[in-house]
Structures are given as C-alpha cells and as structure tokens.
Amino acid sequence: MADSNANKTRTPRWWSGGVCAALAVTATHPLDLIKVQLQTQSGAERKSVSEIMANIYRQGGFLGFYNGISASWFRQLTYTTSRFALYEWGKQFVDSSHVSSKVGLAIFAGIFGGIVGVPGDVVTVRMQNDAKMPPESRRNYQHVFDGLYRIQKEEGIASLFRGSVPAVTRAIVLTIGTNAAYDQVKQMLQSATGLTDGLPLHFSTSTLAGCIGTVMTQPIDVIKTTYMNAKPGQFDGIGSVVGSIAKQGPLAFFKGFIPALMRVSPNTIITFMLYEQARMRFGKLPDK
C-alpha cells in the first residue's frame, strides 16, 4: 500500500509527454492523414472521406496511410515534449488547484512548444498532403530530415516557420483544452465521484479532454493546415488564408472535424493514459 501511494505522488519526467504522444500518434496517424487531405481541399476538387481513403490506398497501399509518419514522430518529440515538460515544470511556481493558474501555465507552455514544433508541423502537413497531388506537383520528401533540409534550401529558413501564428495559437488553445482541461476535469471527477488515481479515472478524464480540445482547436487547425501547405506566394498572409476559407462558408472552418475528433480524442486518451502510467511507474518521487 505504501508503494502504491508513493507511486501516485510521483511527478512526470520531462521526456514522458513527447514519448507517450509519439506512441499515440503511431496509432492515430492514418486519421490525421485523412484530416489534412480533407482540410486542404477547395472548390471542385472536394472528395468524400471514402474517396480520400480509396485514393490513399490506391497510391501506396496500407503503408500509404503512414505517409509522413517520421515527421509526426519528430513533431511529437519536439512540440509535445516542450508543452508537457514546461506545463509540469511550471506547477511548482503556482497554485495549480486554481483554474486561472492552469490556463496561465497552458498559455506559457503552448507558446514555447508551438514555436519549437512549427518546422516539424510544416513537413508533416506537406508529406501527408503529397499523395493527393498530381505527380508533377508533389514534393516527394523522403523523410522528415529530407523535408527540413529541402525547405530551407529551396524556400529559405523562413518557410520552416510558415504558419507560425496559427500554429502557436493552436498550441496555446490545445494546451488549455487538453492539459489544463485534463487537470481540471480530473480534479472535478475525483471530487464528484470519489474515483481514485487509476485507469477508470484516467480514461474518463482524457476522453472529455479530447473532445474539448478538438472543438476548441478545429478552426485554427484548418487555417494552419491551409497556410502551411500553400506554395510560396499563394497567400499574402493569415488574413488572406482566413478570407479564402471564409468564401467557402462558415462550416469550411470545421472541414475534417469528424476525422479530427476521431483522431484527437483517441490520441488524447492514449497519450494521457500512457503519460499517467509513465508517471506512476517512472516518475520522480517528491523530495523528502
């Protein structure tokens, strides 16, 4: 019993968020691929989810659903590691039982993590979108490091940070909608139901956090994906991107919502359940 109680007071290691998220994204990457291809559609080229899936399979078979997985892993190991590590580190300086403190930490962690994650995000979006492009328009990055190298060589360093504003904004909102929401929902469920720190509590909390995070971030995600996938000169700036999407109607900001929900919710559930297990088994014990 003493060991069990000690495990529950452990704090996460700095690396555990990124590692758990990389494991989670391995399971949910096909859904993210479909979501990106839905979000980058416009005009007459619009296809249904089933048509997109059929095209992906026709182009690359089962492995086609894992186009860009190296970039997704790279992104999680930079972006998510930074967000989770900074969020947890900041708890020692504030009263994390207050909602405002959780939100403040989420904003701080989201800003830094969002900036760190932009290059990996740009490569991920482009690699995922390549399969639906005509052969002559494809970028054909071999892996994440090939993509990073070619972007800076062919378009300049600045292109590695294309879409930074929506990416950082999304990172902030996502950290509020997942990390801060997870902590707050967990605290409320424990108070309301008496659930102890274990799998049922972690599953319930992460399910609700995943839904909250998806609803909050979807419009920003559509803007970010559209901008990152654009060719140089296609848009004048974020305002131009927003205007282009708005012309398709207000629901265009929620393109790919169902695949996003199907991807973010399981991804959040898997990430946080692994994260909690990593904390309880490998986390740092409090100082005596």
N, C-alpha and C positions, 0 to 999 in steps of 0.2 A: 504493500500500500504506500509506503514511504517513497519507493522508487516511482510509482505511478504519479503521485502528487508532485514529485520533483520534475518529472517529465513535462507536466502541464505548466510549470513556471518557466520553462526554457524559452529563450528568445531566438528568433531565426538567425542563421548565419547569413552573411552578406550575399553569398552566391546562390542561395537556395531559390530565390524568386525566379531568376533567369533560367536556372537548370530545370526547375519544375515547369516553367512556361514553355521551354523548348521541347520537353517531353509531351506536353499537352498539344502543342501546335502540330506535332507529328501526326496526331490522331485527327485533328480538325483541318489540316491544310487543304484537302480537296474542297471543303465548303468555302474556305477563304478564296480559293482559285475561282470558283463559280461566282462568288460575290463580286470580285474585282471585274470579271468579264461582264457581268450584268451592269455594274456601275459605269463602265466606260462605253456603253452603247449610246447611240444617239440616232435620231431620225429613222430612216428606212432600214437601218441595219439591225433593228431590235429583234432579238430572238428569245424564246422561252427558255426556262431552266432546262427542260428536257432536250431542247435543241443544242444548247451550250454543252451539256453533258455528252451528248452523242458526238458533237464535233471534237471535244477534247479526247474522247476515247478513239475516234477515228484517226486523229492526228498522232497520238502517242500511246494508245492502249492504256492499260491500268496505270502505268508509270506516268502517263500524261497528266494525271490528277496531282502529281507531285512536282510539276514544273515550278521552279523557284524555291524548292524546299531548303536549299543551302542558304538562300538569302533570308528566309523566315527564321531559320535557326540563328543566324548571325544577328538578326534584329532582336530576337528574344534575349540573346546572351548579352546584348548591349543595352537596349531600351528597357526591357523588363527588369534586368538586374539593377540598373540605376534607379528606376522608380521604386521598386520594393525595398532596396537597401536604404535609400535616403528616407523613405517614409518610416521605416522601422527605426532607423538611427535617430530621427527627429523626435521620436516619442519620449526620449529621455529628458528632453528640454521643455516639454509642455504637459499639461494635464490632459492626457488623451481620453479621459472619460467624457469630455465635452465635445459636442458635435463641431463647434467652431474650430477647435484645435485640430480635429481630424481633417476638416476641409482645408485649413491652412497648411497642414503637412502635405496633403494631396496636391495642392497647388504648387508648393515648393518642389516636391519630387517630380511632378508632371512636367514642369518647365525644363528641368535639367535632363530628365530622361527623354523627353520629347526631342530636344536638340541632339542628344547623343544618338538617338535612333533614326534620325532622318535619312542618312545615306543608305542604311540597310533597308529602310522602307521604300525608298526610290527604286532600288534594284529589285526588291520583292515585287512591287507593282508591275514593273516593266517585264520581268520574267514571267509573271503569271498571265499577263495580257498578250504575250507574244504569239501564242498558239492560234489565236483568232485573227491575227493579222495576215494579209497577203504575203506570200513568201518574200517578195521584193521589199517589203516594209518591215520585216522582222529584224530585231536587234541581235538575236542569237547569242546572248551572253551564255558562256559555258557554265559558269558558277558565280557565286557572289563576288569573289575577288576579281574575276574577269570583268564583271559588270562595273565594279568600283573603279578599276583601272581604266576601262574604256570610256566611261562617262567623263572622268577628269581629263583624259587625253583628247577626246573628240569634242566635248562641250565646255570644258573648264570646270574648275573646282566648285564654282557657284551652283552648277547643275546638280551636284550631290546634295545640295540643300534646297532644291526646288520644292516648293510647297511647305516650307518650314512653319509658316504662320498657322495654316490649318492643322499641320501635324502636331505642333506644340499645343495648340488649343485642344485638339482631340486627346492628347496625352494628359492634359490637366483634367478635362472632363471625365476621361476614362478612369483616372486615378481616384477622382471623387466618387464616381459611380461604381467602382469595384472595391478598391482598398478601403476607402473611408466608409462606403456603404456596407461593406463586409463587416468591418469592426462594429459599426453602429447596429446593424441587424443582429449580429451575433450577441451583442450585449442585451438587446431588447428581447430576443428569443430566450436567452438564459433567464432573464428576469420574469418573463411571462409564463414560460413552460417548465422551468427548472431543469432543462436539459443540461447534462454535464459535457465537459470538453471531450468530444469523441466524434465518430463518423456521422451519426444522425444529425448532430448539430452542424458539423462542417458542410454536409450535403445540403441541408435546408438553407443555410446562410449563403452558400456560394450560388445556389440556384436563383435566389432572389437578387443577389448582387449582379449576376449575369444579365438578368432581364433589365434591371435598372441601367446598367452600363450600356447595353445595346440601344435602348430608347434615347438615352442622352447623347450618344456619340454618332448616330447614323447620319444626320445631315452633314456634320463636319467631315465624316469619313468619305461621303460621296464627293464633296468639294476637294478634299485632299487627294483622293484617288484620281479624279479627273485631271487635276493640275499636274500631278507627278507623272502621269502617263503621256501628257501633251508633248508634242515636238517643239523645239525651240521656236519662239515667235508666234505660236498658235494663240496664246492669250497674252494680254497686256499686263495682267496681274490678277490678284484674287477677285477683285470686283468683276473683271471680265468673265472669270470662271463662274461666279455666282449668277451673273446675268445670263450666261449661256444655259446653265441648268434651269434657271427660273423660266426661261422661254418654253421649256418642255412641260411646265405646270408644277404646282407645289408638291405633288407626290413624287416628282423626279428626285427630290432631296432624300427620299426614302427608297430609292432603287436598290434592290438587293437586300431589302430588310429581312425577309424570311430566311434566306441563306445566312445573313449576318447574325440573326438571332440563333439559328441552328448551329452556327459556328462559335459565337461569343459565349453563349450560355454553357455548352459543353466544355469549351476551352477554359472558362472561368471556374467551372465545377472541378475539372481535372486539376487545373493549376493550384487552386486553393486547398483541395483535399490532399494533394501531394505535398504542398507547402506546409500544411499543418502536421502531416506525418513526419516530414523532414525536421520541422521544429521540435516535435516531441521526442524524436529519436537522436538527432544530431545537433540540436540547438545548444546554445550557450547557457549554462546554469547561472543563476544570479549570484553575484558576489556575496560571500558570507558576511 
